[in-house]
Amino acid sequence: MKSLTALLNDPKDREYLEERGVFVDLQAFEAELRPCSPCPMLPEEQSQGHVIWAGQQLYCDYRHSVTSKMRLLHELKQRPGLKPFFLCADTDRSGSEKAITTINWPLPQTVGTLQVVKVRASRHIESRFVTSELATRETAIHKLREYLKQSVANLETVLPRYERLKELFLKEGRVSLADINLSITRLLMSEMGYEIPSYLLSDFINRGAVHHIVNTWLNRRDACIEAFNDGVLELEELNIDSAVRKLPEDYLPLNYSCPIDQFRLRYERQGEEHFAVGTSRKGNVYRFSLGHGPLDFKEIADTKRWSPDVCVPIFFNDFVSGVVVGKSSALYGLVLNRVLERGLGQRPVPMLVPDFDAEEKKPEPDSALYHFLVS
């Protein structure tokens, strides 16, 4: 099936993408921007103008494909009236991506690893709920110094930057995995010269910013699922890999985290009452009422342990004017746009993809942390 890169290299396919709101040309993207509603989670000055966002799982190191989104946000910030921000997803299971917990460090004959948490014990828990023990971070940062001795001819030249990173790693008190990764992220962005506001996804969802649109989705659940599945089918017929699959009848775009793991909630109905139900890895069943009449997920939201799944761009659509996307999020964004249009009656915001050719020409190793310390 066709990838995004293949689509962008074919004039007809590129035209199709632009018709569906995916752009590589900045001027064409800007022409599609529209005013947005003020977001209660953003400072007033950040909400004035055309708000552009990019989202990303919160890692302890980043590949060029992610830093290219940061770079593009930085470039957009230089243009009048554009207000970009970077949204860090601290609501994913810490084991869902290796880069959430582990730094890979290139050595002359092998690749060394540095872990900021005990991976096996925390892999099923969201990064915001995982404690990064000081002893684990001490081991990692001291190990990194040994790696640096093998990576550079003169250790003294990189020690000032190493000490800046070490200060983050040795922070006292309770530090979550999300805390340490956010600190590293902001350090790297600052070092690259990208002065972009960054926020945690958990802050947005736990302070009620998206509650109204989540409830709207719940009350139009059947139409949203149908639109999603039609979007997947449309791309399949065009031989395009959407990166997502059709949704089941009991689907809800909500995850829940108990003390031992994160799991998806599913829809159930008993008589006139509607529920969101999930089962932990230990077999514990969690059941939340969504109400009898208009559905409302307040009982779930009040726990402050819920999170949205891949549908999160839907819940931000009304608060932004545009979004910077990566290779996979551009394609499943086409499916989500169907949900916005047919399920929720909203106009999707345009998507802008970075210059992938420039990304592929960036120096090896593919590690922002390595280049911060060694370059």
PAMARGU-621571 format. One record per residue: residue number from 1; residue in three letters; x, y, z of N, C-alpha, C in turn; chain. Coordinates in steps of 0.1 Angstrom, whole numbers. Each point is the difference from the previous one (the first is absolute). Example, Ala and Ser with C-alpha at 12.3 -4.5 7.8 and 13.67 -1.06 7.14 Angstrom:
<atoms>
 drenpa lumke  n_c1  n_c2  n_c3 ca_c1 ca_c2 ca_c3  c_c1  c_c2  c_c3 mivex
      1   ala   132   -57    78    -9    12     0     9    12     0     A
      2   ser    -4    11    -7     9    11     0    -8    11     8     A
</atoms>
This chain:
<atoms>
 drenpa lumke  n_c1  n_c2  n_c3 ca_c1 ca_c2 ca_c3  c_c1  c_c2  c_c3 mivex
      1   met     8   -12     0    -8    12     0     9    13     0     A
      2   lys    -6    11    -5     8    12    -1     3     7    13     A
      3   ser    12     4     2     4     8    12    -3    14    -3     A
      4   leu     2     9    10    -2    14    -2    11     5   -10     A
      5   thr    12    -4     2    11     4    -9    -3    -3   -14     A
      6   ala    -5   -12    -3    -4    -4   -14   -11     9    -5     A
      7   leu   -10     3     8   -11     9    -4     5    14    -3     A
      8   leu     9     5     8     5    14    -3     8     1   -12     A
      9   asn     6   -11    -5     8     0   -12    -7    -3   -12     A
     10   asp   -13    -2     1    -9    -2   -12    -9    12    -1     A
     11   pro     0     8   -11    -8    12    -1   -15    -2     2     A
     12   lys    -6   -11    -5   -14    -2     2    -3    -4    15     A
     13   asp     9    -8     6    -3    -3    14     2    12     9     A
     14   arg    10     8    -4     2    13     8   -12     9    -1     A
     15   glu    -6     1   -12   -12     8    -2   -11    -6     9     A
     16   tyr    -1   -13     1   -10    -6     8     2     4    15     A
     17   leu    13    -1     5     3     4    13    -4    14     3     A
     18   glu     3     9    -9    -3    14     2   -15     3     1     A
     19   glu    -8    -8    -9   -14     1     1    -6    -5    13     A
     20   arg     8    -9     7    -5    -5    12     7     7    12     A
     21   gly     8    11    -3     5     8    11    14    -3     5     A
     22   val     8    -7    -8    14    -3     3     9     8    -9     A
     23   phe     9     8     5     8     9    -8    15    -2     3     A
     24   val     8     3   -10    14     2     2     5    14    -3     A
     25   asp    -9     7    -7     3    14    -4    -6     9    11     A
     26   leu     9     8     5    -4     9    12   -10    10    -4     A
     27   gln     1     6   -12   -10    10    -4   -13    -6    -2     A
     28   ala    -1   -12    -6   -13    -7    -1    -6    -3    13     A
     29   phe     9    -4     9    -5    -3    14    -6    12     7     A
     30   glu     8    11    -1    -5    13     6   -13     5    -6     A
     31   ala    -2    -3   -12   -12     5    -7   -13    -7     6     A
     32   glu     2   -12     6   -11    -8     5    -2     2    15     A
     33   leu     8     8     6    -1     2    15   -13     9     2     A
     34   arg    -6    -3    12   -12     8     3     1     3    15     A
     35   pro    -8    10     4    -1     3    15    -4   -12     8     A
     36   cys     4     0    12    -3   -11     9    -6     5    13     A
     37   ser    -7    -9     8    -5     4    13    11     1    10     A
     38   pro     0     9     9    10     1    11     1   -13     8     A
     39   cys    12    -5     2     1   -12     8     2     4    15     A
     40   pro    -8    -5     9     2     4    14    13    -4     6     A
     41   met     8    -9    -6    12    -4     5    12     8    -5     A
     42   leu    -2     9    -9    11     7    -6     0    14     6     A
     43   pro    12     7     2     0    14     4    -7     8   -11     A
     44   glu    -6    11     4    -8     8    -9     8     5   -12     A
     45   glu    12     4     2     8     4   -12     3   -12    -9     A
     46   gln     1   -12     5     2   -12    -9   -12    -3    -8     A
     47   ser   -12     4     4   -13    -3    -7    -3    11   -10     A
     48   gln     7    11    -1    -3    10    -9     7    -2   -13     A
     49   gly    -7     0   -11     5    -3   -13    -3   -14    -4     A
     50   his     8    -6    -9    -2   -13    -5     9   -10     8     A
     51   val    -7    -8     8     7   -10     9     4   -12    -8     A
     52   ile    12    -4     0     5   -12    -6     7    -9    10     A
     53   trp    -3   -13    -1     5    -9    10     6   -13    -7     A
     54   ala     9    -6     8     5   -13    -4     1    -8    13     A
     55   gly    -4   -13    -1     0    -9    11    10   -11    -1     A
     56   gln     5    -5    11    10   -11     0     0    -7    13     A
     57   gln     2   -13     0     3    -7    12    12     6     7     A
     58   leu     0     0    13    11     6     8    11    -9     1     A
     59   tyr    11     2    -7    12    -9     0    11     6     8     A
     60   cys    10    -8     3    13     5     6    11     2   -11     A
     61   asp    -3    -2   -12     8     3   -11    -9     0   -13     A
     62   tyr     5     8   -10    -9     1   -12     8    -2   -13     A
     63   arg    -7    -7    -9     5    -2   -14    -2    13    -8     A
     64   his     7     0   -12    -2    12    -9   -14     2    -4     A
     65   ser    -8   -11    -1   -14     1    -5    -8     8    10     A
     66   val     3     0    13    -7     8    10     6    14     1     A
     67   thr    13     1     0     6    14     0    -3     8   -12     A
     68   ser    -4    -7   -11    -4     8   -12   -13     7     3     A
     69   lys    -9    -6     8   -13     6     3     3    12     9     A
     70   met    10    -1    10     3    11     8     6    11    -8     A
     71   arg     9    -3   -10     6    10    -8   -11     8    -8     A
     72   leu   -10    -8    -5   -10     7    -8    -9     9     8     A
     73   leu    -3    -5    13    -7     9     9     8    13     2     A
     74   his    13    -1     2     9    11     2    -1    10   -12     A
     75   glu     0    -6   -12     0     9   -12   -14     7    -1     A
     76   leu   -10    -7     4   -14     6    -1    -1    11    10     A
     77   lys     7    -1    12     0    11    10     5    13    -6     A
     78   gln     9    -1   -10     5    12    -5    -9     8   -10     A
     79   arg   -11    -7    -3   -10     6   -10   -11     8     8     A
     80   pro    -3    12    -4   -10     8     7   -13    -7     2     A
     81   gly    -5     0    12   -14    -5     3    -1   -14     3     A
     82   leu    12    -8    -1    -1   -14     3     6    -3    14     A
     83   lys    -7    -8     7     3    -3    14     1   -15     2     A
     84   pro    12    -5    -2     2   -15     2     2    -4    14     A
     85   phe    -3   -13     3     4    -6    13     2   -15    -2     A
     86   phe     7    -6     9     4   -14    -1    -7    -7    12     A
     87   leu    -8   -10    -3    -8    -8    10     7   -13     2     A
     88   cys     4    -2    13     7   -12     4    -9   -10     6     A
     89   ala    -2   -12    -6    -9   -10     5     7    -8    11     A
     90   asp    -4     3    12     5    -8    12   -10   -11     4     A
     91   thr   -10    -3    -9   -11    -9     3     2   -14    -6     A
     92   asp    11    -2    -7     2   -13    -6     7   -10    10     A
     93   arg    -2   -13    -2     7   -10     8    15     2    -2     A
     94   ser     7    -1    11    15     3    -1     7   -11    -9     A
     95   gly    -6   -12    -1     6   -10    -8    -5     0   -15     A
     96   ser    -8     9    -4    -6     0   -13    11     4   -11     A
     97   glu    10     8     5    11     4    -9    13    -1     8     A
     98   lys    10    -5    -5    13    -2     7     5    14     4     A
     99   ala    -2    10    -8     6    13     2    -7     8    12     A
    100   ile   -11    -6     5    -6     6    12     9    -2    12     A
    101   thr     6   -12     1     8    -4    12    15    -1    -2     A
    102   thr     4    -1   -13    14    -4    -2     7     9   -10     A
    103   ile    12     3     3     9     8   -10    10   -10    -6     A
    104   asn     0    -1   -13    10    -8    -7    12     9    -4     A
    105   trp    12    -4     5    12     8    -3    10    -8    -9     A
    106   pro     3     6   -11     9    -7   -10    14     0     5     A
    107   leu     6   -12     1    14    -2     4     8    -6   -12     A
    108   pro    13     0     0     8    -4   -11    -4   -14    -5     A
    109   gln    -3   -10     8    -3   -13    -4   -14    -5     3     A
    110   thr    -8     8     7   -13    -5     4    -9    12     3     A
    111   val   -11    -2     6    -9    11     5    -3    -2    15     A
    112   gly     4    10     7    -3    -1    15   -14     5     3     A
    113   thr    -5    -4    11   -14     4     4     0     6    14     A
    114   leu    -8    10     2    -1     7    12   -15     1     4     A
    115   gln    -4    -5    11   -14    -1     4    -3    10    11     A
    116   val   -11     8    -2    -3    10    11   -10    -5    10     A
    117   val    -6   -12    -3    -8    -7    10     3   -15    -1     A
    118   lys    -6    -7     9     1   -15    -1   -11    -5   -10     A
    119   val     4    -3   -12    -9    -2   -11   -10   -11     3     A
    120   arg     4   -12     4    -8   -11     2   -12     3    10     A
    121   ala     3     7    10   -10     3    11   -10    10    -5     A
    122   ser     3     8   -10    -8    12    -3    -6    -1   -14     A
    123   arg     3   -10    -8    -4     1   -14   -14     1    -3     A
    124   his    -9    -4     9   -15     0    -3    -6    13     6     A
    125   ile     8     9     6    -5    11     7     3    13    -8     A
    126   glu    -9    10     0     2    12    -7    12     8     6     A
    127   ser     7     7    -8    13     6     5    -3    10    11     A
    128   arg   -12     6     0    -3    10    10    -1    -6    14     A
    129   phe    -3   -13     0    -2    -7    13    12    -9     4     A
    130   val    10     0    -8    12    -8     3    10     9     8     A
    131   thr     5    -5    11    11     7     7    13    -4    -5     A
    132   ser     8    11    -3    14    -2    -4     9     1    12     A
    133   glu     5   -11     5     7     0    13    14     7    -2     A
    134   leu     4     7    10    13     7    -1    11    -9    -2     A
    135   ala     0   -12     6    11    -9    -1     1    -5   -15     A
    136   thr   -11    -2    -7     0    -4   -14     6    11    -8     A
    137   arg    -4    12     2     5    12    -8    15     2     3     A
    138   glu     4    -2    12    14     1     3     9   -10    -8     A
    139   thr    -5   -12     0     7   -10    -8     1     3   -14     A
    140   ala   -11     5    -6    -1     4   -14    10    11    -3     A
    141   ile    -1    11     8     9    12    -4    15    -3     2     A
    142   his     3    -8    10    14    -4     2     5   -10   -11     A
    143   lys    -9    -8    -5     3    -9   -11     2     8   -13     A
    144   leu    -8    11    -1     1     8   -12    14     7    -1     A
    145   arg     5     4    12    14     6     0    10   -11    -5     A
    146   glu    -1   -12     3     9   -10    -5    -2    -2   -15     A
    147   tyr   -12     1    -5    -3    -1   -14     7    12    -7     A
    148   leu    -1    12     6     6    11    -6    15    -1    -2     A
    149   lys     7    -6    10    14    -3    -1     4    -8   -12     A
    150   gln   -10    -9    -4     3    -8   -12    -5     6   -13     A
    151   ser    -7    12     1    -6     6   -12     7    12    -4     A
    152   val     8     7     9     6    13    -4    15    -1     4     A
    153   ala     8     7    -8    15     0     2     4     8    12     A
    154   asn    -8    11     3     4     8    11   -13     2     9     A
    155   leu    -1    -7    11   -12     0     8    -3    14     5     A
    156   glu    11     8     3    -2    13     6    -9     9    -9     A
    157   thr     0    -2   -13    -7     9    -9   -15    -2     2     A
    158   val    -5   -12     4   -14    -2     1    -5     0    14     A
    159   leu     9     1    10    -5    -1    14   -10    11     4     A
    160   pro     2    13    -5   -10    10     4   -15    -4    -4     A
    161   arg    -1    -6   -12   -14    -4    -4    -4   -12     8     A
    162   tyr     9    -9     2    -3   -12     9    -4     4    13     A
    163   glu     6    10     6    -4     5    14   -14     6     0     A
    164   arg    -4     6   -11   -14     5    -1   -10   -11     0     A
    165   leu     3   -11    -7    -8   -11     0     0    -8    13     A
    166   lys    12    -1     6     1    -6    13    -8     7    11     A
    167   glu    -1    13    -1    -9     7    10   -14    -4    -1     A
    168   leu    -5    -3   -12   -14    -4    -2    -1   -14     6     A
    169   phe     9    -9    -3    -1   -14     5     1    -1    15     A
    170   leu     7     9     7     2    -2    14   -10     9     8     A
    171   lys   -11     4    -6   -10     7     8    -5    -8    11     A
    172   glu     0     7    12    -5    -7    12   -15    -1     1     A
    173   gly    -5    -8     9   -15    -1     2    -6    -9   -10     A
    174   arg   -14    -1     0    -7   -10    -8     0     6   -15     A
    175   val     5    -8    -9     1     4   -14    -7   -11    -8     A
    176   ser    -9     4    -8    -7   -10    -9     8    -2   -12     A
    177   leu    -2   -10    -7     6    -2   -13    -3    11   -10     A
    178   ala   -13     5     1    -4    11    -9     8    13     4     A
    179   asp     2     2    13     8    11     5    14     1    -6     A
    180   ile     7   -11     1    14    -1    -5     0     2   -15     A
    181   asn    -9    -7    -7    -1     1   -15    -3    14    -4     A
    182   leu    -9     7     7    -4    13    -4    12    10     2     A
    183   ser     8    -2    11    11     8     2    11    -2   -11     A
    184   ile     2   -12    -4     9    -3   -11    -5     6   -13     A
    185   thr   -13    -1    -3    -5     5   -12     2    15    -1     A
    186   arg    -3     7    11     1    15     0    15     4    -1     A
    187   leu     9    -8     6    14     3    -1     4    -1   -15     A
    188   leu    -4   -11    -6     4    -2   -14    -6    11    -9     A
    189   met   -12     3     2    -7    11    -8     7    13     1     A
    190   ser     4     3    13     7    12     2    14     0    -6     A
    191   glu     7   -11     0    13    -1    -6     0     1   -15     A
    192   met   -11    -5    -6    -2     1   -14    -5    14    -5     A
    193   gly    -3     9    10    -4    13    -3   -15     1    -3     A
    194   tyr    -8   -10     4   -14    -1    -3    -8     5    13     A
    195   glu    -3    13     0    -7     6    11   -15    -2    -2     A
    196   ile    -5   -12     2   -14    -3    -2    -6    -4    13     A
    197   pro   -12     6     4    -6    -4    12    -4   -15    -1     A
    198   ser     2    -7    12    -3   -14     0    -9    -3    12     A
    199   tyr    -9    -9    -2   -10    -3    11    -2   -15     1     A
    200   leu    -5    -5    11    -3   -14     2   -14    -3    -4     A
    201   leu    -3   -11    -7   -13    -4    -3    -9    -2    12     A
    202   ser     6    -6    10    -8    -2    12    -6    12     7     A
    203   asp     8    11    -1    -5    13     5   -13     5    -8     A
    204   phe     1    -2   -13   -12     4    -8   -12    -8     3     A
    205   ile     2   -14     1   -12    -8     2    -5     0    14     A
    206   asn     8     2    10    -4     0    14    -6    13     5     A
    207   arg     2    10    -8    -6    13     4   -12     4    -8     A
    208   gly    -5   -10    -7   -13     2    -7     0     6   -13     A
    209   ala    11     2    -6     1     7   -13    -8    -7   -11     A
    210   val     0   -13     0    -6    -8   -11   -13    -7     4     A
    211   his    -5     2    12   -11    -8     5   -13     2    -9     A
    212   his    -2    12    -4   -12     2    -8     0    -8   -13     A
    213   ile    11     0    -7     1    -7   -13     0   -15     2     A
    214   val     6    -5    11    -1   -14     3   -14    -5     2     A
    215   asn    -8     8     7   -14    -3     2    -8     1   -13     A
    216   thr     4     9    -9    -7     1   -13     3   -13    -8     A
    217   trp    13    -4     1     3   -13    -7    -8   -11     5     A
    218   leu    -1    -1    14    -7   -11     6   -15    -1    -5     A
    219   asn    -6    12    -1   -14     1    -4    -2    -2   -15     A
    220   arg    11     0    -7    -1    -3   -15     8   -12    -3     A
    221   arg     1    -9    10    10   -11    -1    -2    -8   -13     A
    222   asp   -12    -4    -3    -3    -9   -12     5     7   -12     A
    223   ala    -4    13    -2     4     7   -12    15     2    -1     A
    224   cys     7     2    12    15     2     0     7   -13    -4     A
    225   ile    -5   -12     5     6   -12    -3    -2    -4   -15     A
    226   glu   -12     3    -5    -3    -2   -14     9     8    -9     A
    227   ala     1    13     3     9     9    -8    14    -5     1     A
    228   phe     5    -4    11    14    -5     2     2   -12   -10     A
    229   asn    -9    -9     1     2   -13    -8    -2     3   -15     A
    230   asp    -8     9    -3    -1     4   -14    13     7    -5     A
    231   gly     6     8     9    13     6    -4    11   -10    -2     A
    232   val     0   -11     9    10   -10    -2    -2    -8   -13     A
    233   leu   -13    -3    -3    -3    -7   -12     3     8   -13     A
    234   glu    -2    13     1     3     9   -12    15    -1    -3     A
    235   leu     8     1    11    15     0    -3     4   -14    -4     A
    236   glu    -6   -10     5     4   -14    -5    -3    -1   -15     A
    237   glu   -11     5    -4    -4    -1   -14     9     8    -9     A
    238   leu     7    10     6    10     8    -8    14    -5     2     A
    239   asn     1   -12     7    13    -7     3     9     9     8     A
    240   ile    -6     7    10     7     9     9     0    -7    14     A
    241   asp    11     0     7     1    -6    13    -4    11    10     A
    242   ser   -12    -2     6    -5    11    10     7    -1    13     A
    243   ala     7   -11     3     7    -2    13   -10    -3    11     A
    244   val   -13    -1    -3   -10    -3    10   -10   -11    -6     A
    245   arg    -7    -7     8    -9   -10    -5   -15     3     5     A
    246   lys    -9    -7    -6   -14     3     3    -3    -2    15     A
    247   leu   -10     8     5    -4    -1    14   -11   -10     2     A
    248   pro     0    -6    12   -11   -10     3   -12     8     5     A
    249   glu   -11    -7     1   -13     7     4     1     5    14     A
    250   asp     8    -5     9     0     4    14    11    10     3     A
    251   tyr     6     6   -11    11     9     1    -3    13     8     A
    252   leu    10     4     8     0    13     6    14     6    -1     A
    253   pro     2    13    -2    13     6    -2     7     3    13     A
    254   leu    -3    -9    10     5     3    13     8   -11     6     A
    255   asn    11     3     7     8    -9     7    -1     4    15     A
    256   tyr     2   -10     9     0     2    14    13    -7     6     A
    257   ser     5     7    10    12    -6     7    -3    -3    14     A
    258   cys     1   -13     4    -1    -4    14    14     0     5     A
    259   pro     2    -3    13    14     0     5    10   -10    -7     A
    260   ile    -5   -10    -7    10    -9    -6     1     0   -15     A
    261   asp   -10     6    -7     1     0   -15   -10    10    -6     A
    262   gln     2     2   -13   -10     8    -7    -7    -9   -10     A
    263   phe   -14     3    -1    -7    -9    -9   -11     8    -7     A
    264   arg    -6    -5   -11   -10     7    -7   -14    -2     6     A
    265   leu    -8    10     1   -14    -1     4    -8    -4   -12     A
    266   arg   -10    -8     2   -10    -3   -10   -14     3     4     A
    267   tyr    -9     1   -10   -13     5     3    -9   -12     3     A
    268   glu    -9     1    10   -10    -9     3   -13     7     3     A
    269   arg   -11    -7    -2   -13     6     4    -8   -11     7     A
    270   gln    -6     4    11    -9    -8     8   -13     7     2     A
    271   gly   -11    -4    -7   -12     7     1     1    14    -6     A
    272   glu    -3    10     8     1    14    -4    13     6     4     A
    273   glu     9    -7     7    12     6     5    12    -4    -9     A
    274   his     9     9    -2    12    -2    -8    12     0     8     A
    275   phe    10    -9    -3    12    -1     8    13     0    -9     A
    276   ala    11     3     7    13    -2    -6     7   -10     9     A
    277   val     4   -11    -6     5   -12     8    14    -4    -5     A
    278   gly     8    -4    10    14    -4    -4     5   -11    10     A
    279   thr     9    -8    -4     6   -10     9    15     1     0     A
    280   ser     6     0    12    14     1     2     7   -13    -3     A
    281   arg    13     0    -1     7   -13    -2    -2   -10    11     A
    282   lys    -3     5    12    -2    -9    11   -15    -5     0     A
    283   gly    -8     4    -9   -14    -5    -1    -9     9     8     A
    284   asn     4    11     5    -9     9     7    -8     8   -10     A
    285   val   -13     0     3   -10     7   -10    -3    14     6     A
    286   tyr     1     9    -9    -4    14     3   -12     4    -8     A
    287   arg   -10     6     7   -12     3    -7    -4    15     4     A
    288   phe    -2     8   -11    -4    14     3   -13     3    -8     A
    289   ser    -9     7     7   -12     4    -6     2    12    -9     A
    290   leu    -7    -1   -12     0    11    -9   -14     7     0     A
    291   gly    -9    -5     9   -13     6     1   -11    -7    -7     A
    292   his   -12     5     2   -12    -6    -6    -5     8   -12     A
    293   gly     1    13     0    -4     9   -11    12     4    -8     A
    294   pro     2    13    -2    12     4    -6    12    -6     7     A
    295   leu     9    -6    -8    12    -6     6    10    10     5     A
    296   asp     6    -3    12    10     9     6    11    -9     7     A
    297   phe    12     3    -3    11    -8     6     6     6    13     A
    298   lys    -8     8     7     5     7    11     5   -10    11     A
    299   glu    -6   -11     2     4   -10    10    15    -5    -3     A
    300   ile     3    -1   -13    13    -4    -4    10    12     1     A
    301   ala    -4    12    -5     8    11     1     4     4    14     A
    302   asp    -9    -2     9     3     4    14    11    -9     6     A
    303   thr     3   -11    -5    11    -9     5    14     6    -3     A
    304   lys     0     8   -11    13     6    -5    10   -11    -4     A
    305   arg    -6   -12    -3     9   -11    -5    -4    -5   -13     A
    306   trp    -8     9    -8    -4    -4   -13     9     7   -10     A
    307   ser     0    -5   -13     7     7   -11    -6    -4   -13     A
    308   pro     1     9   -10    -5    -3   -13     9    -9    -8     A
    309   asp    -5    -7    -9     9    -9    -9     5     8   -12     A
    310   val     1    -7   -11     5     6   -12    -9    12    -5     A
    311   cys   -12     0     5   -10    10    -5     3    14     6     A
    312   val    10     2     8     3    13     7    -1    12   -10     A
    313   pro     5    -1   -12    -2    12    -9   -14     5    -2     A
    314   ile    -9    -9     1   -14     3    -2    -4    10    12     A
    315   phe     5    -3    12    -4     8    11     6    13     1     A
    316   phe    11     3    -8     6    13     0    -3     8   -13     A
    317   asn    -8    -6    -9    -3     7   -13    -6    14     2     A
    318   asp    -9     2    10    -6    13     1     9    10     6     A
    319   phe    11    -4     7     8    10     7    12     4    -8     A
    320   val     2    -5   -12    12     3    -8    -4     3   -14     A
    321   ser    10     6    -7    -2     4   -14     6   -10   -10     A
    322   gly    10    -7     5     7   -10    -8     9    -8     8     A
    323   val     6   -11    -6     8   -10     7    11    -4    -8     A
    324   val    12    -1     6    12    -6    -6     0   -15     3     A
    325   val     2    -8   -11    -2   -15     2    12    -7    -5     A
    326   gly     2   -13     5    10    -9    -6    -5    -9   -10     A
    327   lys     7   -10    -4    -3    -8   -11   -13    -8     3     A
    328   ser    -1    -6    11   -11    -9     3   -12     8     4     A
    329   ser     2    11     8   -11     8     5    -7     8   -12     A
    330   ala     7     2   -10    -6     7   -12   -11   -10    -6     A
    331   leu     3   -13    -1    -9    -9    -6   -11    -4     8     A
    332   tyr     2    -2    13   -12    -3     8    -8    13     3     A
    333   gly     7    11    -2    -7    13     1   -11     1   -11     A
    334   leu     2    -6   -12   -10     0   -10   -12    -8     5     A
    335   val     2   -11     7   -12    -7     6    -7     8    10     A
    336   leu     8     6     9    -6     9    11    -8    11    -6     A
    337   asn     5     5   -11    -7    11    -7   -14    -4    -4     A
    338   arg    -2   -12    -4   -13    -6    -3    -9     1    12     A
    339   val     5    -3    12    -8     0    12    -4    14     3     A
    340   leu     9     9    -1    -3    15     2   -11     4    -9     A
    341   glu     1    -3   -13   -10     5   -10   -13    -7     2     A
    342   arg     0   -13     0   -13    -8    -1    -5    -3    14     A
    343   gly     9    -2     9    -5    -4    13    -3    12     9     A
    344   leu     8    10    -1    -1    12    10    -4    13    -7     A
    345   gly    -1     0   -13    -4    12    -7    10    11     1     A
    346   gln    13    -3     1    10    10     1     9     1   -12     A
    347   arg     6    11    -3     9     2   -11    14    -4     5     A
    348   pro     7   -10    -5    13    -3     5    10    11    -4     A
    349   val    10     2     9    11    10    -2    10    -7   -10     A
    350   pro     7     9    -7    10    -6    -9    12    -6     7     A
    351   met     7   -10    -7    11    -6     6    13     4    -9     A
    352   leu    11     2     7    12     4    -7    11   -10     4     A
    353   val     6    -6   -11    11   -10     3    13     6    -3     A
    354   pro    11    -4     8    13     5    -2     6    -4   -13     A
    355   asp    12     5    -3     7    -3   -12     8   -14     3     A
    356   phe    -5   -11    -5     5   -13     3    14    -1    -6     A
    357   asp     2     6   -12    13    -1    -6    11     6     8     A
    358   ala    -3    12     6    10     6     9     2    -9    12     A
    359   glu   -10    -6     5     1    -9    12    10   -11    -3     A
    360   glu    -1    -6   -12     8   -12    -3    15     4    -1     A
    361   lys     3    13    -3    13     5    -2     7     4    13     A
    362   lys    -7    -1    11     6     4    13    11   -10     4     A
    363   pro     9     4     8    12    -8     4    -4   -12     9     A
    364   glu     7   -11    -1    -1   -11     9     9     3    12     A
    365   pro    -3    -6    11   -12    -9     3   -13     8     1     A
    366   asp   -10    -7    -1   -14     6     0    -4     2    14     A
    367   ser     6    10     7    -2     2    14     2    15     4     A
    368   ala   -10     7     4     1    14     4     9     1    12     A
    369   leu     0   -10    10     8     1    12    15    -1    -3     A
    370   tyr     3    -9   -10    14    -2    -3     5    13    -6     A
    371   his    -7     6    -9     5    12    -7     1    12    10     A
    372   phe    -9     0    10     1    10    10    13    -1     8     A
    373   leu     3   -12     3    12    -2     9    13     0    -8     A
    374   val     0    -6   -12    13    -3    -7     3    10   -11     A
    375   ser   -10     5    -7     2     8   -12     5    14     4     A
</atoms>
